Amino acid sequence: MKKQLALAAAVLVLAVSTTKAVTLSTVTLVSNLNRPVGAASTPALPNHLFVIEKRGVIKVIDMANSNAVTDVMNLTAVVHLPTGGSDEQGLLGLAFHPNYAVNRYLYVYYTTLNNASNVCVRYTANFDLITADNTTGVTLVTIPNVESNHNGGCLQFGPDGKLYVGSGDGGGAGDAHGAIGNGQALNTYLGKLLRIDVDIPAPYIPGDQPSVAGSAVDLKWAFGLRNPWRFSFDRANGDLYIADVGQGTWEEVNYVPAGTGGGRNYGWRCMEGNACFTSPSGTGCTCDINCDGAAPPAPYPALTCPVQTYDHSLGLSITGGYVYRGLEIPGEQGNYFYGDYSSGRIWTFQIDQGLPVNNTQRLTFSTLTSFGEDAKGEIYLVNGTGTTNGTIRRIVPSCNNKADINSDCAKDQLDIDILVNVLLGSPPADPALVNRTDVNDDTLFDGNDIRTWIDTPFP
């Protein structure tokens, strides 16, 4: 230890662990996928990333084995086959039970044959936890289809252990379904966020489920959504981010602080983003144009307006992502990643006292169908609308040399300051910076890392 401290003192000039702005890039894990639309993970297999293809096939990438790809389960016999890259039907969602290592339950969401309905189904994996038996399906919920688009499909387990399911408004344009549209109607699961207790018998209604706008307690948890294609929970604090695809003008992100409960009305079809919207079939609801919580007619709660929007000059179809909680990219902790399928723009922002700050475009990635998050908190991009051009890419720092601790594209005093502070027991708050000080990858933080840093060529 004395030698380590002596080495630290020899190189320590100024102990100020600062990071400059980090630029981002991507690296390819796999390519040649058939219309991939999602990626999911489980702590039971921390080195694996599961991928869903719209046609009804689940694959898994073994990231500890040269990114080898294995088939997990084939559901093409029961999944409606998409006719084109932009078709919104097919296998759309995947999630793993929090206790997957023991019960081996995984959950999928898909459009059934002939576009009859969308279903959430539980399957049981084999004992290897990699492959699954497609004859073990148990349907948890069935949502009859109205039209071919706006099927939702995102599945996520919340910090409460319940399964959350996003459903679209039934399709078409303007939610022209009945007097008030499916988004506002309380007698349908269309245009809703559902909450399911998968650990109790059917009908799987959680014991603490709220009544949505005074309606009968069922699987509804929130309403007023158009097509919440992708939503996610912040694994660090349980906050919920819902990206809802817009109609003709606005795309939006809704934010739900952890522990604030359900029953919220996100406004569709009364509103699109922060603007009033009039459906072709009539208004049927009250717009809260100032987003000031003005009370609509009973029994509807005040509308919850989005925290972030962008208009169609920047993109046409939002794709929600994740809050970064990984250990590889300095300066990204707490940043929510989201993007646009049409323009390929990818942005980040942070929530500060309930409001978004530092919304910034970070990357461009064409035909962004989804994001993914692995068991370690790293974030992935999913794209490809053809049968052979789909890819999975991981977001990484543009400058990723082992000696560049803070990824600022320089091997300098700032890097050695961070190394020394960790060695002296005063680590920076950013866990990615701490992780990157293990320069020799031996899982220890010691003087050998400084020696390796000195010996590592740059660039």
HUBELRA-V309405 format. One record per run of one state. SS is the DSSP state (@ for helix, = for strand, . for the rest). FROM is the first residue (numbers start at 1). LEN is the number of residues. If there is no record, write none. Layout:
# HUBELRA-V309405
SS | FROM | LEN
SS | FROM | LEN
This chain:
# HUBELRA-V309405
. | 1 | 1
@ | 2 | 10
. | 12 | 12
= | 24 | 10
. | 34 | 2
= | 36 | 5
. | 41 | 2
@ | 43 | 3
. | 46 | 2
= | 48 | 6
. | 54 | 3
= | 57 | 6
. | 63 | 5
= | 68 | 7
. | 75 | 4
= | 79 | 1
. | 80 | 11
= | 91 | 6
. | 97 | 3
@ | 100 | 4
. | 104 | 1
= | 105 | 8
@ | 113 | 3
. | 116 | 1
= | 117 | 9
. | 126 | 6
= | 132 | 13
. | 145 | 10
= | 155 | 3
. | 158 | 5
= | 163 | 4
. | 167 | 14
@ | 181 | 4
. | 185 | 7
= | 192 | 5
. | 197 | 23
= | 220 | 4
. | 224 | 6
= | 230 | 4
. | 234 | 6
= | 240 | 5
. | 245 | 5
= | 250 | 7
. | 257 | 8
= | 265 | 1
. | 266 | 5
= | 271 | 2
. | 273 | 2
= | 275 | 2
. | 277 | 2
= | 279 | 1
. | 280 | 2
= | 282 | 1
. | 283 | 20
= | 303 | 1
. | 304 | 4
= | 308 | 4
. | 312 | 6
= | 318 | 6
. | 324 | 12
= | 336 | 5
. | 341 | 4
= | 345 | 8
. | 353 | 2
= | 355 | 10
. | 365 | 3
= | 368 | 6
. | 374 | 5
= | 379 | 5
. | 384 | 6
= | 390 | 8
. | 398 | 15
@ | 413 | 11
. | 424 | 7
@ | 431 | 6
. | 437 | 10
@ | 447 | 9
. | 456 | 4
